[in-house]
Amino acid sequence: MQADGPRACRFGRRWYLNNESWHPSVPPFGEMKCILCWCVSGETHCQRQECPPTACDSPARRDNPCCTKCRGECECSHVGTAPPYPP
């Protein structure tokens, strides 16, 4: 017996539609904003946001709370690039 279409995913107590993405909520920590999960044909996939390394002595978290960046007074070079989250 075949399903009529792509299957949904269950994560914790919630169901997510095929191709839907979300930040998981893990008790007692709450929403994990640096992790993205997505549903693909009934299978849940999760990935932590990848951050490029920083080349400075005292990095700070600015625009993105998941990744550190060099402060304004520091000359920084980033090696490589972080891939975007999957669709």
N, CA, C and O atoms as CSV, one atom per row, in Angstrom:
chain,resi,resn,atom,element,x,y,z
A,1,MET,N,N,0.837,-1.188,0.000
A,1,MET,CA,C,0.000,0.000,0.000
A,1,MET,C,C,0.879,1.247,0.000
A,1,MET,O,O,1.757,1.379,0.853
A,2,GLN,N,N,0.662,2.149,-0.927
A,2,GLN,CA,C,1.460,3.361,-1.033
A,2,GLN,C,C,0.702,4.546,-0.457
A,2,GLN,O,O,-0.527,4.605,-0.498
A,3,ALA,N,N,1.469,5.486,0.081
A,3,ALA,CA,C,0.867,6.718,0.601
A,3,ALA,C,C,0.465,7.602,-0.579
A,3,ALA,O,O,1.041,7.515,-1.663
A,4,ASP,N,N,-0.523,8.443,-0.347
A,4,ASP,CA,C,-1.006,9.334,-1.407
A,4,ASP,C,C,-0.033,10.464,-1.717
A,4,ASP,O,O,-0.061,11.015,-2.818
A,5,GLY,N,N,0.812,10.813,-0.780
A,5,GLY,CA,C,1.757,11.908,-0.982
A,5,GLY,C,C,2.868,11.824,0.040
A,5,GLY,O,O,2.947,10.857,0.798
A,6,PRO,N,N,3.737,12.838,0.069
A,6,PRO,CA,C,4.842,12.845,1.024
A,6,PRO,C,C,4.311,12.798,2.462
A,6,PRO,O,O,3.292,13.407,2.787
A,7,ARG,N,N,5.019,12.073,3.294
A,7,ARG,CA,C,4.592,11.901,4.676
A,7,ARG,C,C,5.068,13.057,5.550
A,7,ARG,O,O,6.060,13.719,5.245
A,8,ALA,N,N,4.346,13.283,6.634
A,8,ALA,CA,C,4.718,14.284,7.626
A,8,ALA,C,C,5.715,13.665,8.611
A,8,ALA,O,O,5.924,12.452,8.619
A,9,CYS,N,N,6.320,14.511,9.435
A,9,CYS,CA,C,7.293,14.066,10.424
A,9,CYS,C,C,6.793,14.404,11.825
A,9,CYS,O,O,6.162,15.437,12.047
A,10,ARG,N,N,7.086,13.524,12.745
A,10,ARG,CA,C,6.765,13.814,14.137
A,10,ARG,C,C,8.065,14.114,14.862
A,10,ARG,O,O,9.036,13.363,14.764
A,11,PHE,N,N,8.070,15.231,15.597
A,11,PHE,CA,C,9.223,15.601,16.409
A,11,PHE,C,C,8.683,16.009,17.766
A,11,PHE,O,O,7.960,16.999,17.879
A,12,GLY,N,N,9.028,15.255,18.788
A,12,GLY,CA,C,8.443,15.500,20.100
A,12,GLY,C,C,6.960,15.221,20.044
A,12,GLY,O,O,6.546,14.133,19.644
A,13,ARG,N,N,6.160,16.183,20.437
A,13,ARG,CA,C,4.704,16.016,20.411
A,13,ARG,C,C,4.052,16.692,19.215
A,13,ARG,O,O,2.825,16.728,19.120
A,14,ARG,N,N,4.854,17.230,18.300
A,14,ARG,CA,C,4.302,17.969,17.157
A,14,ARG,C,C,4.528,17.228,15.855
A,14,ARG,O,O,5.460,16.435,15.721
A,15,TRP,N,N,3.658,17.504,14.901
A,15,TRP,CA,C,3.781,16.989,13.544
A,15,TRP,C,C,4.149,18.140,12.616
A,15,TRP,O,O,3.661,19.258,12.777
A,16,TYR,N,N,5.008,17.860,11.650
A,16,TYR,CA,C,5.444,18.863,10.673
A,16,TYR,C,C,5.209,18.310,9.282
A,16,TYR,O,O,5.415,17.123,9.031
A,17,LEU,N,N,4.780,19.172,8.382
A,17,LEU,CA,C,4.510,18.772,7.001
A,17,LEU,C,C,5.806,18.539,6.248
A,17,LEU,O,O,6.865,19.025,6.645
A,18,ASN,N,N,5.715,17.789,5.153
A,18,ASN,CA,C,6.865,17.570,4.288
A,18,ASN,C,C,7.418,18.926,3.834
A,18,ASN,O,O,6.651,19.809,3.450
A,19,ASN,N,N,8.718,19.090,3.874
A,19,ASN,CA,C,9.459,20.305,3.507
A,19,ASN,C,C,9.313,21.444,4.514
A,19,ASN,O,O,9.823,22.538,4.271
A,20,GLU,N,N,8.641,21.219,5.623
A,20,GLU,CA,C,8.539,22.250,6.659
A,20,GLU,C,C,9.818,22.239,7.502
A,20,GLU,O,O,10.392,21.178,7.750
A,21,SER,N,N,10.262,23.426,7.941
A,21,SER,CA,C,11.448,23.507,8.792
A,21,SER,C,C,11.093,24.226,10.090
A,21,SER,O,O,10.138,25.002,10.142
A,22,TRP,N,N,11.879,23.955,11.141
A,22,TRP,CA,C,11.614,24.527,12.457
A,22,TRP,C,C,12.877,24.457,13.306
A,22,TRP,O,O,13.808,23.707,13.013
A,23,HIS,N,N,12.880,25.260,14.365
A,23,HIS,CA,C,13.912,25.189,15.389
A,23,HIS,C,C,13.346,24.300,16.490
A,23,HIS,O,O,12.278,24.596,17.026
A,24,PRO,N,N,14.036,23.223,16.835
A,24,PRO,CA,C,13.476,22.313,17.832
A,24,PRO,C,C,13.420,22.946,19.222
A,24,PRO,O,O,14.227,23.815,19.553
A,25,SER,N,N,12.482,22.511,20.008
A,25,SER,CA,C,12.364,22.930,21.391
A,25,SER,C,C,12.706,21.725,22.251
A,25,SER,O,O,12.087,20.668,22.129
A,26,VAL,N,N,13.699,21.890,23.122
A,26,VAL,CA,C,14.187,20.788,23.938
A,26,VAL,C,C,14.075,21.177,25.413
A,26,VAL,O,O,14.826,22.030,25.886
A,27,PRO,N,N,13.137,20.552,26.147
A,27,PRO,CA,C,13.034,20.857,27.573
A,27,PRO,C,C,14.304,20.393,28.288
A,27,PRO,O,O,14.812,19.335,27.920
A,28,PRO,N,N,14.835,21.067,29.239
A,28,PRO,CA,C,14.383,22.320,29.833
A,28,PRO,C,C,15.024,23.540,29.188
A,28,PRO,O,O,14.916,24.639,29.732
A,29,PHE,N,N,15.691,23.381,28.039
A,29,PHE,CA,C,16.438,24.474,27.424
A,29,PHE,C,C,15.579,25.412,26.586
A,29,PHE,O,O,15.944,26.573,26.403
A,30,GLY,N,N,14.466,24.943,26.081
A,30,GLY,CA,C,13.613,25.761,25.236
A,30,GLY,C,C,14.007,25.641,23.772
A,30,GLY,O,O,14.613,24.653,23.360
A,31,GLU,N,N,13.656,26.661,22.990
A,31,GLU,CA,C,13.923,26.642,21.553
A,31,GLU,C,C,15.419,26.736,21.279
A,31,GLU,O,O,16.109,27.594,21.828
A,32,MET,N,N,15.906,25.851,20.432
A,32,MET,CA,C,17.316,25.793,20.061
A,32,MET,C,C,17.494,26.554,18.750
A,32,MET,O,O,17.427,25.961,17.674
A,33,LYS,N,N,17.721,27.868,18.836
A,33,LYS,CA,C,17.753,28.720,17.657
A,33,LYS,C,C,18.948,28.462,16.748
A,33,LYS,O,O,18.925,28.875,15.588
A,34,CYS,N,N,19.974,27.806,17.225
A,34,CYS,CA,C,21.152,27.529,16.402
A,34,CYS,C,C,21.058,26.180,15.692
A,34,CYS,O,O,21.993,25.766,15.006
A,35,ILE,N,N,19.932,25.501,15.860
A,35,ILE,CA,C,19.696,24.212,15.199
A,35,ILE,C,C,18.447,24.339,14.342
A,35,ILE,O,O,17.442,24.901,14.778
A,36,LEU,N,N,18.511,23.823,13.135
A,36,LEU,CA,C,17.363,23.837,12.241
A,36,LEU,C,C,17.032,22.400,11.877
A,36,LEU,O,O,17.911,21.622,11.507
A,37,CYS,N,N,15.763,22.058,11.987
A,37,CYS,CA,C,15.284,20.738,11.576
A,37,CYS,C,C,14.345,20.915,10.392
A,37,CYS,O,O,13.739,21.975,10.233
A,38,TRP,N,N,14.222,19.897,9.571
A,38,TRP,CA,C,13.306,19.929,8.446
A,38,TRP,C,C,12.815,18.523,8.164
A,38,TRP,O,O,13.484,17.537,8.475
A,39,CYS,N,N,11.639,18.449,7.570
A,39,CYS,CA,C,10.982,17.179,7.280
A,39,CYS,C,C,11.138,16.848,5.802
A,39,CYS,O,O,10.840,17.671,4.936
A,40,VAL,N,N,11.609,15.635,5.521
A,40,VAL,CA,C,11.751,15.171,4.145
A,40,VAL,C,C,11.116,13.790,4.039
A,40,VAL,O,O,11.683,12.798,4.496
A,41,SER,N,N,9.953,13.738,3.440
A,41,SER,CA,C,9.246,12.471,3.187
A,41,SER,C,C,9.143,11.588,4.425
A,41,SER,O,O,9.399,10.386,4.366
A,42,GLY,N,N,8.767,12.193,5.536
A,42,GLY,CA,C,8.558,11.424,6.756
A,42,GLY,C,C,9.786,11.257,7.628
A,42,GLY,O,O,9.697,10.659,8.701
A,43,GLU,N,N,10.935,11.770,7.195
A,43,GLU,CA,C,12.162,11.666,7.980
A,43,GLU,C,C,12.583,13.050,8.449
A,43,GLU,O,O,12.628,13.994,7.661
A,44,THR,N,N,12.894,13.166,9.745
A,44,THR,CA,C,13.352,14.428,10.316
A,44,THR,C,C,14.866,14.503,10.213
A,44,THR,O,O,15.568,13.555,10.564
A,45,HIS,N,N,15.366,15.633,9.730
A,45,HIS,CA,C,16.799,15.903,9.651
A,45,HIS,C,C,17.068,17.181,10.422
A,45,HIS,O,O,16.305,18.140,10.310
A,46,CYS,N,N,18.135,17.210,11.200
A,46,CYS,CA,C,18.492,18.406,11.957
A,46,CYS,C,C,19.974,18.707,11.750
A,46,CYS,O,O,20.792,17.804,11.572
A,47,GLN,N,N,20.294,19.993,11.779
A,47,GLN,CA,C,21.678,20.414,11.595
A,47,GLN,C,C,21.935,21.673,12.413
A,47,GLN,O,O,21.131,22.605,12.415
A,48,ARG,N,N,23.068,21.681,13.105
A,48,ARG,CA,C,23.499,22.869,13.827
A,48,ARG,C,C,24.056,23.859,12.806
A,48,ARG,O,O,24.730,23.467,11.854
A,49,GLN,N,N,23.772,25.132,13.012
A,49,GLN,CA,C,24.284,26.152,12.102
A,49,GLN,C,C,25.803,26.126,12.125
A,49,GLN,O,O,26.412,26.143,13.195
A,50,GLU,N,N,26.412,26.085,10.958
A,50,GLU,CA,C,27.868,26.069,10.858
A,50,GLU,C,C,28.374,27.501,10.787
A,50,GLU,O,O,27.831,28.333,10.059
A,51,CYS,N,N,29.415,27.774,11.547
A,51,CYS,CA,C,29.977,29.113,11.599
A,51,CYS,C,C,31.418,29.084,11.103
A,51,CYS,O,O,32.160,28.148,11.400
A,52,PRO,N,N,31.814,30.103,10.350
A,52,PRO,CA,C,33.205,30.166,9.925
A,52,PRO,C,C,34.092,30.478,11.126
A,52,PRO,O,O,33.660,31.173,12.046
A,53,PRO,N,N,35.328,29.973,11.129
A,53,PRO,CA,C,36.225,30.286,12.242
A,53,PRO,C,C,36.619,31.769,12.211
A,53,PRO,O,O,36.672,32.388,11.148
A,54,THR,N,N,36.890,32.317,13.382
A,54,THR,CA,C,37.332,33.708,13.458
A,54,THR,C,C,38.807,33.734,13.809
A,54,THR,O,O,39.300,32.858,14.518
A,55,ALA,N,N,39.502,34.733,13.316
A,55,ALA,CA,C,40.945,34.853,13.546
A,55,ALA,C,C,41.238,36.108,14.351
A,55,ALA,O,O,42.015,36.957,13.915
A,56,CYS,N,N,40.625,36.234,15.519
A,56,CYS,CA,C,40.908,37.375,16.379
A,56,CYS,C,C,40.942,36.901,17.825
A,56,CYS,O,O,40.452,35.819,18.149
A,57,ASP,N,N,41.523,37.717,18.684
A,57,ASP,CA,C,41.728,37.322,20.076
A,57,ASP,C,C,40.457,37.334,20.911
A,57,ASP,O,O,40.287,36.482,21.783
A,58,SER,N,N,39.560,38.287,20.660
A,58,SER,CA,C,38.353,38.376,21.493
A,58,SER,C,C,37.113,38.543,20.614
A,58,SER,O,O,36.606,39.653,20.448
A,59,PRO,N,N,36.632,37.436,20.055
A,59,PRO,CA,C,35.442,37.519,19.200
A,59,PRO,C,C,34.198,37.841,20.025
A,59,PRO,O,O,34.151,37.589,21.229
A,60,ALA,N,N,33.203,38.399,19.360
A,60,ALA,CA,C,31.931,38.736,20.012
A,60,ALA,C,C,30.790,38.192,19.176
A,60,ALA,O,O,30.942,37.959,17.977
A,61,ARG,N,N,29.649,37.992,19.813
A,61,ARG,CA,C,28.449,37.561,19.101
A,61,ARG,C,C,27.667,38.812,18.768
A,61,ARG,O,O,27.181,39.503,19.663
A,62,ARG,N,N,27.542,39.108,17.481
A,62,ARG,CA,C,26.837,40.328,17.098
A,62,ARG,C,C,25.536,39.990,16.405
A,62,ARG,O,O,24.582,39.587,17.070
A,63,ASP,N,N,25.461,40.137,15.109
A,63,ASP,CA,C,24.218,39.939,14.361
A,63,ASP,C,C,23.623,38.547,14.554
A,63,ASP,O,O,22.402,38.389,14.588
A,64,ASN,N,N,24.465,37.563,14.677
A,64,ASN,CA,C,24.016,36.182,14.766
A,64,ASN,C,C,24.400,35.627,16.135
A,64,ASN,O,O,25.589,35.483,16.417
A,65,PRO,N,N,23.435,35.313,16.989
A,65,PRO,CA,C,23.764,34.808,18.325
A,65,PRO,C,C,24.402,33.416,18.317
A,65,PRO,O,O,24.904,32.967,19.348
A,66,CYS,N,N,24.391,32.732,17.180
A,66,CYS,CA,C,24.964,31.388,17.102
A,66,CYS,C,C,26.440,31.405,16.728
A,66,CYS,O,O,27.165,30.457,17.029
A,67,CYS,N,N,26.891,32.472,16.076
A,67,CYS,CA,C,28.268,32.541,15.586
A,67,CYS,C,C,28.978,33.766,16.153
A,67,CYS,O,O,28.364,34.806,16.392
A,68,THR,N,N,30.269,33.620,16.361
A,68,THR,CA,C,31.059,34.758,16.825
A,68,THR,C,C,31.680,35.468,15.628
A,68,THR,O,O,31.971,34.852,14.603
A,69,LYS,N,N,31.876,36.764,15.777
A,69,LYS,CA,C,32.553,37.575,14.764
A,69,LYS,C,C,33.575,38.431,15.480
A,69,LYS,O,O,33.479,38.648,16.688
A,70,CYS,N,N,34.535,38.908,14.747
A,70,CYS,CA,C,35.553,39.760,15.343
A,70,CYS,C,C,34.975,41.137,15.651
A,70,CYS,O,O,34.092,41.630,14.949
A,71,ARG,N,N,35.487,41.740,16.706
A,71,ARG,CA,C,35.072,43.100,17.059
A,71,ARG,C,C,35.587,44.072,16.010
A,71,ARG,O,O,36.493,43.732,15.249
A,72,GLY,N,N,35.029,45.272,15.955
A,72,GLY,CA,C,35.359,46.269,14.938
A,72,GLY,C,C,36.827,46.626,14.850
A,72,GLY,O,O,37.322,46.878,13.751
A,73,GLU,N,N,37.557,46.658,15.983
A,73,GLU,CA,C,38.955,47.077,15.957
A,73,GLU,C,C,39.898,45.987,15.474
A,73,GLU,O,O,41.098,46.229,15.346
A,74,CYS,N,N,39.404,44.841,15.213
A,74,CYS,CA,C,40.237,43.696,14.882
A,74,CYS,C,C,40.169,43.407,13.385
A,74,CYS,O,O,39.082,43.419,12.807
A,75,GLU,N,N,41.295,43.153,12.758
A,75,GLU,CA,C,41.319,42.705,11.365
A,75,GLU,C,C,41.100,41.202,11.375
A,75,GLU,O,O,41.868,40.459,11.985
A,76,CYS,N,N,40.070,40.765,10.711
A,76,CYS,CA,C,39.723,39.339,10.755
A,76,CYS,C,C,39.769,38.725,9.371
A,76,CYS,O,O,39.453,39.369,8.371
A,77,SER,N,N,40.160,37.495,9.340
A,77,SER,CA,C,40.078,36.741,8.091
A,77,SER,C,C,39.317,35.467,8.389
A,77,SER,O,O,39.624,34.756,9.346
A,78,HIS,N,N,38.337,35.186,7.575
A,78,HIS,CA,C,37.528,33.997,7.746
A,78,HIS,C,C,37.960,32.959,6.725
A,78,HIS,O,O,38.071,33.252,5.534
A,79,VAL,N,N,38.197,31.770,7.189
A,79,VAL,CA,C,38.604,30.676,6.314
A,79,VAL,C,C,37.364,29.877,5.966
A,79,VAL,O,O,36.678,29.369,6.854
A,80,GLY,N,N,37.075,29.765,4.698
A,80,GLY,CA,C,35.916,28.999,4.273
A,80,GLY,C,C,34.620,29.765,4.491
A,80,GLY,O,O,34.615,30.866,5.041
A,81,THR,N,N,33.539,29.168,4.054
A,81,THR,CA,C,32.239,29.787,4.246
A,81,THR,C,C,31.293,28.751,4.814
A,81,THR,O,O,31.451,27.552,4.583
A,82,ALA,N,N,30.326,29.216,5.545
A,82,ALA,CA,C,29.327,28.313,6.106
A,82,ALA,C,C,28.255,28.043,5.059
A,82,ALA,O,O,27.744,28.978,4.442
A,83,PRO,N,N,27.911,26.789,4.853
A,83,PRO,CA,C,26.852,26.483,3.892
A,83,PRO,C,C,25.515,26.944,4.440
A,83,PRO,O,O,25.318,26.954,5.655
A,84,PRO,N,N,24.595,27.326,3.573
A,84,PRO,CA,C,23.264,27.730,4.051
A,84,PRO,C,C,22.496,26.527,4.547
A,84,PRO,O,O,22.809,25.385,4.210
A,85,TYR,N,N,21.486,26.797,5.352
A,85,TYR,CA,C,20.609,25.716,5.804
A,85,TYR,C,C,19.965,25.072,4.598
A,85,TYR,O,O,19.725,25.730,3.586
A,86,PRO,N,N,19.688,23.800,4.703
A,86,PRO,CA,C,18.975,23.125,3.603
A,86,PRO,C,C,17.590,23.728,3.419
A,86,PRO,O,O,17.053,24.350,4.336
A,87,PRO,N,N,17.021,23.549,2.255
A,87,PRO,CA,C,15.694,24.116,1.976
A,87,PRO,C,C,14.632,23.557,2.884
A,87,PRO,O,O,13.465,23.933,2.775
